[in-house]
Amino acid sequence: MVTLAPKLAGVLVKTVAKTLKTMSNTNGKFKRSMRPVDVWALALGAIIGWGCFVLPGNAFLPKAGPLGTALGMLIGAFLIIVIALSYGYLIRKFPVSGGEFIYTKEAIGKRNAFVCGWGMILAYWSLIPLNATALALISRYLFPGIVQVGKLYEVAGWDVYAGEVALASAFIIIMALINIKGIKQAAWLQTAIALTLVGCICLITFLVLGKADWSNLAPGFPEGVSWWSGVFSIVAMAPWAFIGFDCIPQSAEEYNFDHKKSTKIMILAIFIAALLYIAMCTVTAAGLMPWQELLALGNNWETGYVVRNTFGLFGLIFLGIAMFCAVVSGMNAFYISTSRLMYAMADEGSLPAFFKQLSPKHGTPRNAILFVMVASLFAPWFGREILLWIVDMTSVGAAIVFAYTTASAAIMARKVGDKRQMWIGVLGCLFSLFFLSLLLIPGMPGYLSFQSRVILLVWILVGFAFYWIIRKNYGEIQRKRKLVRRYQ
């Protein structure tokens, strides 16, 4: 089976080469075809990933217990909503693609904007191959041995199989082609999948909890852990748990509705996401036996164990559908967001002009989408563990971006005398810096692993080198331009 690897690599190279040849250098225009429900689905689909179904038994319950997890998720959602208020304010002022990059440039300056955008690209892009490899992870849980064929090698303790690489690569290519076809098709897919995701989780929750013994939820916190320590261990995960609501600004040029609605859409997506996290954790804790006894069994997947032993294969199928929807919606959302961000950065001169070419037929940033696809196709070959190191590191990027955005909102609000929004921005910036401290200060709950810190340092050095190369062209473009352009 190992001989599949060269053939697989050859097929992928030919597919990528053929697709790249179709790219056009003609600029089009973005099409305004995204409805409010599409934007809500974009945010929710980006927030809820496979971790919602795996982490209740692996992280949430061991750290905080059922009550601690619920409180931590609600507090984390509140902090993120405060940050989201600044996003809504800035979307109304600058309804253009690029979001945080544009906000930072206008409020703080082009150099800081490049730092913000550089961190966003990696944070958004890395979640595409991570979600793609999660499909293989789902198959390991639900259908063991189906795609685990043709073992190639081992990377950091993770076995890489040709079958799993092929599955991840196929979905990376399919999602790219859907996004090239146009935002309307991608948005329709995102909405359908997000609604299916919510429906499946609600069905599983009602069925399992309807038969559950609620005394299984006691005690509310792990033994030997103070309540505040458990709660804030979950709060520390909020930037990771809720990253995705910030995808909304990236498609702002494609809304077919008043941008004032964006704030309510973000808040609704964050709140529903928090409830979905809590629901899956409660199902795991209460569904079959006392939650501490469940954890003591040492299952690889406690949520799946509870669902299967409660409703058999029928329940597991619905859980698998929900997980599949979460993975695909995440890939789709971050394809949309990454490509729009790269388009905006190219339009501002901080990335090559190649990335701001729009398809004349579909009005999508096709070159950026295809570049993201090609970059993503390399990732599955390195194994999931290395991708997890990258994603852990990108939580730093997300916290930095939150800080830049809220600071930008505070600066702009102060200039126009909007004291209420200014203080909301200041508070959001403090929350963002708090999240950053949890990741970078030794001994804090979310302190990065050594490998993640090394990758972060490499990414920073690459960013310095790239900025040195483009600085003259970037500065020249900024001297000639003002923001009064694409949306007027």
N, C-alpha and C positions, 0 to 999 in steps of 0.2 A: 504493500500500500504506500510505502514511502515514495515509490516512483511517481505517485500522483503529484508530488510537489512541483517538479519542473514543468509538467504539463499545465498544472493550475496557474503557475506563474506566467507561462507563455500566453494562456488565454486572457489573463488579466491585462498583460502588457498590450496585446493586440486590441482588446476592447477599449482601453484608455486611449491608445494612439488613434484609433478610428474616431472616437468621440471628439478628441482634441482637434482633428482635422476639420470638423464641422463648424468650428467657432467663427463668428463673423466679427469684423472690426467696425461695424456700423452701429452707431448709437441709436437707441430707441428712447421710449419714455416709460416710466413706471405707470402701471394701470391701477386706478383706484377702484378696487373690487373687494376689499376686505370689510366684512360686516362686523358689528360688535361681537356677535357670538364667535366669529372666526378668531378675533383677537383674544377673547377670553380663552378659547381652546388652545391658542398658541402658547399663552402663559401657563395654563394648567398642565398642558402636555409636557412642557419643558420642566416644570417643577416636579411632577410625579414621575419617578423612574422606577427601575426594578428594586431599588433599595427599600421602597415602601413595603414590599412584600417579603424581603429577606432580612432586613435589619431589626424587626421587632424581637426576634429571638436571638440575634447575633449581637445587638448593641443596645437597643432601647430598654428592654426589660432587665438585662443584667446590670445596666448602669443606674437606672432610675425606678424600675418597677412600673406597674400600670398607671398609678396615680402620678408619680413623678414625671413619666413620659407625657401624660396629658397636660400637666401644668407647664412643663418645659416647652412643649410645642406651641401652646397658646401664648406664652410669654415671648417666645421667639417670633411667632407670627406677628404679635403686636409691634415688636421692634422693627421688623421688616416693613410693616405697613407704614410706620413713621417715615422710614426711608423712602417708601414708594410715593408718599405725598409730594416729595421733592421732584420725583420723576414726572408725576402728573403735571406739576407746575411748569416744568421745563418743556414737556411735550407741547403744551399749549403755546408757549412762546416760540419754540423752534420745531414745528412739525415736519422734520426732515429725517431721512435715513442717516444713521450714524450715531444717533442718541448721545450717549455719554461722551463720546469723542468730540462731537460738535459743542456740547454744553461746556466742556472743560476748556476748549479752545476760545470760546467767546468770553468766558468769565475769568480764566486764569492765564491762558496763553498757549501758544502752539507747542512749546516743548512739553509742558505738562499734558497737553492733549495727546501727544505721541505716546507718552508713558501710559496713559489711560488706555488708549487704543491698542497698544502692544500687549498689555495684559489681557484685554478683552478677547483678542484674537485667539490666544492660546486657551483661555478658559472656555470659549464657545466651541472651538474646533475639537478639542480633546474629548468633549462629551459625545461627539458623533461616533468615533470608533469605539468608545467605551460602551455606548448603547448597543452598537452592532455586535460586539463580543458578548454582551449580555444575552443575546439570542442563543448563543451556544451554551451559556451558563443555564438558561432556562431548560434547554433540551437535556442537559445533564441531570437536572432535577426530575423532569417530567417523563422524558423518553431516553433513559440511559442507554448509551451505546449506538444510537441511531446515527449521529454525526461524528462521534468520537472514533473516526477511522483514519488510518494513515498517520500514525504518530511520527512527527518530524524531529522534535528535539524538546528540551526542557529549558525554560528561562525563569530564573528566580523561583524554582519550585513549581512552576506552572507548566503542565504538558501542553505542547502546541500540536494540534492535529490538522491535517490537510482538510478534512471534512468541515471542521469548525471555521478554518480560514475561508473556505469557499462559501459557507453560509453567511459569514459576516461581510465578505466582499460583495456578494450578490445583493445584499440589502443596501450597502453603501452606494452601489451603482444605481439600483432601482430608485432610491430616494433622491439621488441627484437628478435623474432623468425626469422624475415627477416635478421637481422644483424648476427645472429648465422649462418645462411646458407652460409654466405660468403660476402666479401667486393664487389665482382663483382655484386651480386644481389642487395646489398644495394646501390652501386654506380649507377647501371642502374636505379633503382627506383628514386634515388635522381635527376639524370639528366632529366628523363622524367617529373618529377613533377616540377623541376625548370623551364624548358622550357615552360611547360604549364602555370606556374605562370606568367612568363614574357609575354607570348602571350595574356593571359586574361587581364592583366593590360593594355597592349598596345591597345587591342581592345576596352576596356571600355574608355580609354583616347581619342582615335580618334573619337569614336561615340559621346561621351558627348561633347567634345570641338568643334566638328564639328557643333553642334547646339547651342553652348554657346554664350552668349553676353559678350565679353571681358571686357566691362566696369564694370562688376560685381566684377572684381578684385580690383577696387579702393575702399578705399585707400589701399596703399601697406602695411601700418602698422596700428595697432590698435590705436584708438584715445586716447590721453593721455599717450602714451608710446613712449619713445625716440627710434629712429631707432636702436641705438647700444644696448640698453637694450633688445629689442625684438630679434635681431639677436643672441646675446650671450646667451639668454635663450635657444635657439635651439642648439647652439654650446655645451652648457653644457650637452646636451642629447646625444652627439656623442658617448661616450663609450657604452651606452646602444643601440643606434640606429645601430651601426656598429659592435657590438660584434658578432663574428661568422667567420670573415675572419681568425682569429687565430686558427680555426679548421684545417686549411691546414697542419700545421706542424705535427699534431697528426697522420696522415696517411702517413707520408713521406716514410716509408719502403715499401709501397704498390704502389708507382708510377711505371708506365712502361715507363717513359720518363725522359729526362734530368731534374734534379732538378733546373737548371738555369731558367727554364720557370716559376717557382713558383711565382717569384716577379710580372711578368706581369699578371699572373692569379689573384693574390690578388688585384692588382690595378684595373683590369677590373671589378672584382666582387664589389669592394667598389664604383667605379664610377657608375656602372649600378644601384646599390642599391640606391645611392643618387638620381639618376634620377627617380627611381620608387617612392621614397618618395615624391619628388616634384610633380610628375605626379598626384598622388592620392590627394595631397593637392590642386592642381590647379583644378582638376575635382570638388572637393567639393566646392571650393570658387567661381568658374565661371559658374558652370553647370546650375543653376536654377534661382538664384536671387542674388542680392548683398550679399556678404558673411556675412556682419554684420547683415543684416536682417535674414539670415539663422540661425545664431547663436542665435538670439533673439527669434526664435520660440521655443527653448528649447527641440528639439528632442534628443532622446537618442543616435541616430546614424545618424549624418548629411550626411556622405558619402552615406550610404544606402538610405537615404531619397532622395537625389539628383538623384541617379541612377534609383531608382524605379519610381520617378515622371517624369523622362526623357524618359525611355524606358520600363517601366512596369516590369512585372515579368521576361521577357526575359533578361533584363539587370541585374536584381538582381541575377538571376541564375549564370550568368558569374562571377559576383562579389563573389558569394558564392563559386564557383569553385576556384577562385583565393585565397580566404581566406583559404579554405581547403588545397590547395597545400602549402601555406605558413606555415600552422601549421604542416602538416605531414613532410615536408622537414626539418623544424626546429628540430622536434623530431628525425628524422633519422640522421641528422648531429651531434647532440649532443650525441646520442648513440655511433656513431663511435668515436667521440672525447674523450668522458669520458672513454670508455673502453680501448682505446689505451693509454691514460694517465695513467690509473690505472695499465695497463700492464707494462709500462715503470717504474713507481715508484716501483712496486713489483720487477722488475728485478734489480733495484738499491738497494733494501733492505729497502725502506721507507714505503712499504706496505707488508702485508703477502705474501709469495710465492704462495699462492693459486690463486692470481690474475694474475700471469704470465703464467698460464697453457694455452696452445693453443690447439684448436681442431685439432686432427691429420687429420681429413677428410676435414674440411673447412678452416683451417688456421686462425681462428678468436679467439680472447681472450674470449672464451665462459663463463668462470667463472665470469669475470668482467662484461660482458653484463648481465648475469642473476642476479648478485648482484645489478646492477643499476636498473634492472627491478623490483626486489623485493622492493628496497627502494622507487622506484617511485610509486608503488601500494598503499603505505600508504598515500601518499600526498593528493589525491583527497578527502579523508575523512575529511580533516581539513578545506576545503573551500578555495576558490580562494584568499580571502583577505590576509590570512596568507602567502600563496605562494607569493603574490605580495610584502609583507614585506621582504621575503627572497631574492627575485630577486632584489629589491631596494638595499639591503645590498650587494649583489654580484657585483654590479657596482664598489664597492670599491675594491673587489678582482680583477676585470678586470683591473682597473687602476694600481693596484700594479703589476700585471703580466706584463702589458705593460712597466712599469718602469723598472722592473727586466730585461726584454728582451732587451730593448734598451740600458740599461747600460751594459749588457753583450756584446752586439755587439760593443759598444764603447771601452770596455776594450780589447776585442780580436783584434779589428782593430788596436788599438794603439800598441799592441804587435808585429804586423807584419808590422807596418809602413804605414797602409792604412789611411791616414789623412782624406780623403774625407768621408769614412764610419764612422770614429771615430766621426766626427762632426755631421753627420746624426744621429748617435746613441745618442749623447749628446742632440741634438735638440729634438729628439723623447722622450728622458727621461724627458726633461723639459715640453713638452706637456703633458706627462703622469702625472707628478706631478701637473700640472695645473688642469687636470681633477679631480685628487684626492682632490685638495683643494676645488673644487666646491661641493664635496660631504661631506667633513668633517668639513669645517669652517662654523660656525653659520652665518646665513644671506646670504650665497651664494645661487644661484638659485637651485642647486641640493642637498641642505643639507638634510641628512637622517632624516626620522621620528624617533620618540622615540622608536617605536617598532623595527624598522630596526637596530637601534644602540644597542638595547638589544640583538637581535639575533646575531649581529656581535660580541659582547663581548663574548657571549656563545660559538660561533664557535672558537674564538681565544683561550679561556680557554680549550676547548676540544682538540684543536691542541697542546697546551703545554703539556697536560696530555698524549696524544698519543705519542708525540715525546719522552717524558721521558721514556715511556715503550719500544720503539723500538731503542733507541739511541745506545745501545751497539752493537746490531746486525747490525744496519745501518752503524756505524763507522767501524766495522770489515770488512764488505763487501767492503766499499770504500777504505780501506787500501789495499785490495787484487786486486782491479780492476782498469783498465783504460778504456777510452772510445773506444779504438781500439778493437771492438768486433763485434756487430751484423751486421754492414753494410759492413764489409770488406770481 
